[in-house]
Amino acid sequence: LLFTHSVRLLKMDLNKMRNEFNKAILLLIGDKRDDNKSFMNNEEYDRRMEDVKLSKIKKKCKRDYRNIRKYDVILINDKERLIKAMNHDDGIRYYVKNEELFDILHSTHIAIGHGGRDRMMAEIKLKYCNITKETIMIFLSLCTDCHKKSSNPKRGLVSKPILHSAYNSRAQIDLIDMQSQSINSYRFIMNYQDHLTKFVILKPLKTK
């Protein structure tokens, strides 16, 4: 009962947070200029990828040279992705769609143990190039766990992410403190999330 109830609560909270985040992002985009380059929906993202691919093969004008200097397209797991054009020593940094923002920010936030703005910015900049500080601040303002920590910092647990350096081999194990709502001596929930598939496993625990 505790496990089923907790899973339901987590899904409800996450869906509510996702909906509020998406609404706030739409309002933010509405205030931007029409030619902003930071936000792209699915259609705009695909169109930009096609523009970049076309710029590489046709007779080039100034716009094509700008595209090639700024963007590139690579194939990852049989899927095309738009990335920042790389120099010799650069790592891959992805452009992301609006529809991907919440999941990326959520998994990153969990991975760094609910880290704040500066830690989020540092982590995001390693892999992504069009996620803005405004977007991160909107996400952080909606994280209920962070609000609970600020209002009562002595309660709860500090999560320590388990990271792996190999590509597509990263997961997060987190503990959710349920001591105030324990049932049958179950006081914690272990939350395991695979970063690639976003698959989540939850397990009730009596102790840490």
Helices and strands as residue ranges (DSSP letters): H 2-30, H 42-57, H 62-70, E 71-76, E 79-84, G 98-100, H 101-111, H 117-127, H 133-141, H 144-151, E 171-177, G 179-181, E 188-194, E 200-205
